[in-house]
Amino acid sequence: MDPLLTLAITVATPAALVTLGYAGLCWIKPFTTCKRCAGTGRTTTRVLRRPRACRRCDRGMRLRTGRRVFNVFHRLRAEATR
C-alpha cells in the first residue's frame, strides 16, 4: 500500500468522524445552553449589576451554529425547487 494513501486515510478518517458526529448532534439536539447567561436567560448590566434579559438567547437556549447552517441550506434548496 502506498504510504501517501495511508497517511491520507489516517488524516481523513478522524476528520470525517468528527464532522459526522457534530452533524448528528445538530440533528438530534439542535439547541445548546447560552454561554453568556449560562442557561438562565438573564444577565447583569456592567455598571449597576441589574439583572435583565439576555440579548443573545431566548430562555437560555441558543441554536447551534451547525444547525443554523443546515437551516440556511435547507431554505435555499426549498426556494430553488419551488
N, C-alpha and C positions, 0 to 999 in steps of 0.2 A: 504494500500500500504506500502511496506517495506521502511523504512527511508533511507536505504543504496541505494536502487534503485532510490529514489527521488533525493538523493544527486548526484548520478552518472549522472542522466539525466540533472540536473541543471548545472553540470560542463561540460558535453559533448556537450550540445546544443550550447552554445556561441562559443566554440572552433570550432565546425563544421561550424557554420555560418561565422566565420572569415576566415576559410580556404577556404570555397566555394566562399566567396566574393573576396578573393585575387586571386583565380584561375580564376574567371570570369573577374576580372580586367586585369590579364595577357593575357587572351584570347582576350578581346575587345581592350585593349590599351597596346601592348607589350613593347612599348618604354617609357622611362621616361627621364626627364632632368638630365644631368650630375651634380652631386653635386660639383665637383671640379671647373668647369668653369661656373657654374650657367646657362648652356644652351647656352653660347656664342660660344663655340668651341675654345676659346683662353684662355691661362693662361699666367702668367708672370713668368720670372725666378727669383730665390731668390736673386741673387747678384745684377744684373743690372736692374731688373724690366722690362726687354724687353718682349714684347708680343711674344708668339709662339703658335703653335697648341697644343691643349690639347691631352695628350697621352692616357687618359682613354676613350675618346669618339671619335666619328666621327660626326662632325657638331652639337655637343651639345646634342645629344640624345644617351642614353645607353639602352641596352636590360635589362629588369627586371630579377632579379635572378630566380623568379618562371618560367619565360618563357624559360630561359636557361635550367633549369631542365627538363621542358616539352620537349624541343628540343632534349636533350640527350636521354630521354626515347623513344621518337618518332623514332629517328635514330636507336637506339638499337633494337627496335621492327621491324623496316623495314628491317634491316640487318638479323635479326633472321628468318624472314619469307621468305626471298629470296630463 
